[in-house]
């Protein structure tokens, strides 16, 4: 018989807190050096020119912003391992959470590895036709990598994961009820940000400009809170036995 213990509560807490920090630090830097996310509302030519002006510092900042999601990805998996014996629905939630993190990471990685090439060609060419072609390519990549992967699929799966995990916390009474309610609130506001995405392809589609910022901020606060809560949880050993079958 072999006894397996579940992941440490403190490890889960550290990963969640680290994930929030690793997301917020480069995001804040991008708002200062690249006028993000307002710059995204500018024309492709302005975005590409500003990106080229940012140089290696801007590329590295975008790379940090993309890989900053890896601690959260690991935390999602460990939370699933921790709670699956108490609520089997957590397995489904974990799958959704992993998908959300991976799609957002892939979407963001276009900035340090695809956009620099387009920006360099755009700035260095004087041919109007070539510039226009580059703008079209950038728009297509930005719409797919940013809107489809990062914002639509990534955020939608993040919302679903947050709702499922908040529901699990409430069902097993792991944290106070208000923690789950905060998760629901953040998810509801974050969902409204999908209107901005549909507005990129459907003119005059109703949207609320603050939904993305407010929803994502509340979501990060929620993650930070559950990270601190996990840090304070006593280490209850939840073990299970597995029969080892060996061949003679």
Secondary structure, 3 states (H helix, E strand, C coil): CEEEECCCHHHHHHHHHHHHHHHHHHHHHHHHHCCCCHHHHCCHHHHHHHHHHHHHHHHHHHHHHHHCCHHHHHHHHHHHHHHCCCCCCHHHHHHHHHHHHHHHHHHHHHHHHHHHHHHHHHHHCCCHHHHHHHHHHHHHHHHHHHHHHHHHHHHHHHHHHHHHHHHHHHHHCCCCHHHHHHHHHHHHHHHHCHHHHHCCCCCCCCCCCCHHHHHHHHHHHHHHHHHHHHHHCCCCCCEEEECCCCCC
